[in-house]
Amino acid sequence: MKEIGQELIKLLRKLEGVAYVRVSDIEEIDVPIRMHNEEEFAKLKESIKTEGITHPLILIKKERGDGYILVDGRNRLKAARELGLEEVPALIYSYEEYDDEQKIEEAIYLALESEQSRRHLTKDELEEIIKSYFPYKKKIFSERNKLSQKKLNSLVSLIPQENEIKQETIKAMDENNQKLLELKETYEEEIKKKTEEIEELNQKIREYEERMQKLTEEYEEKMRALREESEALAYEEGILSKEDIK
């Protein structure tokens, strides 16, 4: 099992207790975290249905005690709601020094830290998160996700250039398509030239065959005339009879 994030370990110092919490009292924050696919979720849901939730959700208690902010356990909470569960087990943490807005921000960071620790977010996923939470403190986000400021700035620098990158990509694709078109035209021209050369050769062959056929017919005609002339002369000389000629 992968270790949970360092920030979640630090949460142990702020652990208020373990309790069953009403599902309706849990507030989810909008964090771009990958949810289970249909197959994974179906297995999780069946497991919860038969065995219950074996790993408590992680919650932060709101300032006025009128609910909780979800840090970790989105898939489990979704399954619980679909199964009609009224309560779920949870580890509840208290940030008494924070107001609710700060707690939401803290929950976002902790959720992303947990996600990074479990699934090792890709560059694209990190970029999407940065774009979604650009107003928040980039330095803190960088530190908590073990990103150097240089790497974070590199990711952030991609954001305003998104349209430019798309245009460059389109331009490169157009250039490649143009090259392919030129190659296609050259290839087609070569094919056409070779086809014409083959057709010209076939025409010469046909002419040769026709000439040979004509010469053969002329030869056979001359041989037939010569044979008839020879037979006629032999008959006149009495060498051949009519029966011999037949």
C-alpha positions in Angstrom: 0.0 0.0 0.0 1.4 3.4 -0.9 2.1 5.8 1.8 -0.4 8.6 2.3 0.8 12.2 1.8 3.0 13.9 4.4 0.3 16.5 4.9 -2.2 13.8 5.9 0.3 12.5 8.5 0.6 16.0 9.9 -3.2 15.9 10.3 -2.8 13.4 13.1 -1.9 16.3 15.4 -5.3 17.9 14.7 -7.4 14.7 15.0 -10.5 15.4 16.9 -12.0 12.0 16.8 -13.5 9.1 14.9 -17.3 9.1 14.5 -20.2 8.2 12.2 -21.2 11.4 10.3 -24.5 12.0 8.5 -23.9 12.0 4.7 -26.1 15.1 4.4 -23.7 17.0 6.6 -20.7 16.5 4.3 -19.7 19.2 1.8 -17.7 18.3 -1.3 -15.3 20.8 -2.8 -14.7 20.9 -6.5 -11.3 19.4 -7.0 -10.2 17.9 -10.4 -9.4 14.4 -9.0 -9.9 11.3 -11.1 -12.9 9.3 -10.0 -13.1 5.5 -10.4 -14.2 4.2 -13.8 -17.5 2.2 -14.0 -15.8 -1.2 -13.3 -13.8 0.1 -10.3 -16.8 1.9 -8.9 -19.0 -1.1 -9.2 -16.5 -3.2 -7.3 -16.2 -0.5 -4.6 -19.9 -0.2 -4.3 -20.4 -4.0 -3.9 -17.7 -4.1 -1.3 -19.3 -1.4 0.7 -22.7 -3.1 0.3 -21.4 -6.3 1.8 -18.7 -5.2 4.2 -19.4 -1.6 4.8 -16.8 1.3 4.6 -13.6 -0.2 6.0 -11.5 2.9 5.5 -13.0 6.0 7.1 -13.4 9.2 5.1 -11.3 12.2 6.1 -13.2 15.3 7.0 -12.4 18.8 8.3 -14.9 20.2 10.8 -16.4 23.5 9.8 -15.8 26.6 11.9 -19.3 26.8 13.5 -19.7 23.0 13.7 -22.5 22.9 11.2 -21.0 20.3 8.9 -17.8 18.9 7.5 -15.6 19.5 4.5 -14.5 16.3 2.6 -10.8 15.9 2.2 -10.5 12.3 1.1 -13.0 9.6 0.2 -15.0 10.9 -2.8 -15.6 7.5 -4.4 -16.7 6.0 -1.0 -19.0 9.0 -0.4 -20.6 8.6 -3.8 -21.1 4.9 -3.3 -22.7 5.5 0.1 -25.1 8.0 -1.3 -26.1 5.6 -4.1 -26.6 2.8 -1.6 -28.8 5.1 0.5 -26.5 5.0 3.6 -27.4 7.8 6.1 -24.1 7.8 8.0 -20.4 7.0 7.1 -17.4 6.5 9.4 -14.9 9.4 9.3 -11.8 10.7 10.8 -12.6 14.3 11.9 -10.0 17.0 12.1 -10.2 20.4 13.6 -8.5 23.6 12.4 -9.7 25.9 15.1 -7.3 28.7 14.0 -8.8 28.7 10.4 -12.1 30.2 9.2 -14.2 28.2 6.8 -12.7 29.8 3.7 -9.2 28.8 4.9 -10.4 25.3 5.8 -11.8 24.9 2.2 -8.4 26.0 0.9 -6.7 23.6 3.3 -9.0 20.8 2.2 -8.1 21.4 -1.4 -4.4 21.2 -0.7 -4.8 18.1 1.4 -7.0 16.4 -1.2 -4.5 17.1 -4.0 -1.6 15.9 -1.8 -3.5 12.7 -1.1 -4.2 12.2 -4.8 -0.6 13.0 -5.8 0.7 10.5 -3.2 -1.7 7.7 -4.3 -1.6 8.1 -8.1 1.4 10.3 -8.9 -0.4 12.9 -11.0 0.9 13.4 -14.5 2.2 16.7 -15.9 -1.1 17.2 -17.8 -3.1 16.5 -14.6 -1.0 18.9 -12.6 -1.4 21.6 -15.3 -5.2 21.1 -15.2 -5.1 21.5 -11.4 -3.0 24.6 -11.6 -5.3 26.2 -14.2 -8.3 25.3 -12.0 -6.8 26.8 -8.8 -4.6 29.5 -10.2 -6.0 32.1 -7.7 -4.6 30.0 -4.8 -1.1 30.2 -3.4 1.2 28.7 -6.0 4.1 28.5 -3.7 2.3 26.5 -1.0 0.9 24.2 -3.7 4.4 23.7 -5.1 5.8 22.8 -1.7 3.1 20.4 -0.7 3.2 18.5 -4.0 7.1 18.4 -3.9 7.4 20.5 -7.1 10.3 22.9 -7.5 9.3 26.5 -8.1 11.1 26.2 -11.5 9.0 23.2 -12.5 5.8 24.8 -11.3 6.6 27.9 -13.2 7.3 25.8 -16.3 3.9 24.2 -16.0 2.2 27.5 -15.3 3.9 29.1 -18.3 2.2 26.6 -20.6 -1.3 27.9 -19.6 -1.3 31.3 -21.3 0.4 29.8 -24.3 -2.3 27.2 -24.8 -3.8 28.9 -27.9 -0.3 29.6 -29.3 0.6 25.9 -28.8 -2.5 24.9 -30.6 -1.8 27.3 -33.5 1.8 26.0 -33.7 0.4 22.4 -33.7 -2.1 23.3 -36.5 0.7 25.0 -38.5 3.0 22.0 -38.2 0.1 19.7 -39.2 -0.6 21.9 -42.2 3.1 21.8 -43.2 3.2 18.0 -42.9 0.0 17.7 -44.9 1.5 20.0 -47.6 4.6 17.8 -47.8 2.4 14.7 -48.0 0.4 16.3 -50.8 3.5 17.2 -52.7 4.8 13.7 -52.3 1.5 12.3 -53.4 1.5 14.5 -56.5 5.1 13.5 -57.3 4.2 9.9 -56.9 1.1 10.2 -59.0 3.1 11.9 -61.8 5.7 9.1 -61.7 2.9 6.5 -61.9 1.3 8.4 -64.8 4.7 8.5 -66.6 5.4 4.8 -66.1 1.9 4.0 -67.1 2.3 5.9 -70.4 5.7 4.2 -71.0 4.1 0.8 -70.4 1.2 1.6 -72.7 3.6 2.8 -75.4 5.5 -0.5 -75.1 2.3 -2.5 -75.3 1.3 -0.6 -78.4 4.7 -1.5 -80.0 4.2 -5.2 -79.1 0.7 -5.1 -80.6 2.1 -3.6 -83.8 4.8 -6.1 -84.0 2.3 -9.0 -83.5 0.1 -7.6 -86.2 3.1 -7.2 -88.6 4.2 -10.8 -87.9 0.7 -12.0 -88.5 0.6 -10.2 -91.8 4.0 -11.6 -92.9 2.9 -15.1 -91.9 -0.3 -14.8 -94.0 1.7 -13.4 -97.0 4.2 -16.3 -96.7 1.5 -18.9 -96.5 -0.3 -17.3 -99.5 3.0 -17.3 -101.6 3.7 -20.9 -100.6 0.2 -22.0 -101.6 0.6 -20.2 -105.0 4.0 -21.7 -105.6 2.7 -25.2 -104.8 -0.2 -24.8 -107.2 2.1 -23.5 -109.9 4.5 -26.4 -109.4 1.7 -29.0 -109.6 0.3 -27.4 -112.8 3.7 -27.5 -114.5 4.2 -31.1 -113.4 0.8 -32.1 -114.8 1.6 -30.5 -118.2 4.8 -32.4 -118.3 3.0 -35.6 -117.5 4.9 -36.1 -114.3 1.7 -35.9 -112.2 -1.8 -37.1 -113.0 -5.0 -35.5 -111.8 -5.3 -38.0 -109.1 -1.8 -37.0 -107.8 -2.7 -33.4 -107.8 -5.8 -34.0 -105.7 
